[in-house]
Amino acid sequence: MKNLLKMSDLSPAELTHILDVADQLKADCKAGRTEPLLAGKSVALLFSKASTRTRTSFEVGVYQMGGLGNYMNTAELQAGRGEPLRDTARVLGRYYDCAVWRTYRQRDLEELAELSGIPVINGLTDYAHPCQVLADLMTIRERRGTLAGLKLCFVGDGSNMANSLIVGGLLAGMQVSCVCPPGYRPAADVLMFAQRYGSAFHLTTDPAEGLRDADIVATAAWNTTAPGTAESEQRLRDFVGFQLTGRLLENAKPDALVLHCLPAHRGADPMQPIRIHLYSLAVGSCHPFSLAPVPNSIHHSFSAPFYVHKQCCCSRWNLQHSVTFSFIYDTSLASNCVENVIDSLRKGDTKKSVTFHSHSPCSRSA
Ligand code: CP
């Protein structure tokens, strides 16, 4: 049995294998020949926090592969009335072949894995978001043909996305720089992991330095606290200068790929108009779909268990809902602001080194 609780659960070879299988599943799905790999299998989809993309992609992904994906809001389970996690874990372990859980504490996820006896996938915790990062790596490799040697720069809060991107990027052979304000550094164990990679990893509080010559720029929401609270106000102050402005992006390579896992918090960031425009253009590695688990046997003892299937679901989702997946942003245009890009698109000029996915909502509305 193997869990996916954090990126460092994977070896470099396993990471590559997952991406290879995901590519294959995506190609198969596009060609209309999805294998019922999960026929007869059931997956508990536990959500203790809100989710649109991860939930949707797991539900659809499991369905597409012939399995049963049961969405459960944990507040509606007995756990929501205080039943101990160990009791819930034992029940789920008897009925399901696999569990996905979006929750807060990484330790709770680990406990579910220990006590349920079934493989557990992290659907996001405060510490890690491995499914999103696998999807991001899949996107980057799809766009660039490779991962090794590319420079990935994360700018923002050193929390779950930073933790997972650092580990995932280094496992994939990338150069990784991480730009966080003082006091918002990634987890200590992630920094220890990164230390083993020597000069391939760089942590800085200087955004221009971190972004220099980056091939890939990634960011994530950094203020999800309630507006007006002391923490929210503090974050608004602390992140000044750490948003992806056009000016900052000029430090990255001209053809840098900009990723944001979404959701966007429009209006929550009044100091950052460009970011809001970017959001409106559906920035990012919107591959927030998920891993579809592939338990090898009913006894849950398997060696190569989880395969990314997110893109498979999302490509279809994309077609149906016109959601763009990625966005290539020419930083030479950045200082002139994104309005210029939007104007160009409105006029039908899409040649300004700005490429949108063909189903981008921006290109539809422009
Ligand atoms: N990226 C991501 O995890 O999106 P959701 O919160 O909508 O699942």
Residues whose N, C-alpha, C, O or C-beta is under 5 A from the ligand:
A	BS01	CP	A50 S51 T52 R53 T54 R55 C261 L262 P263 P288
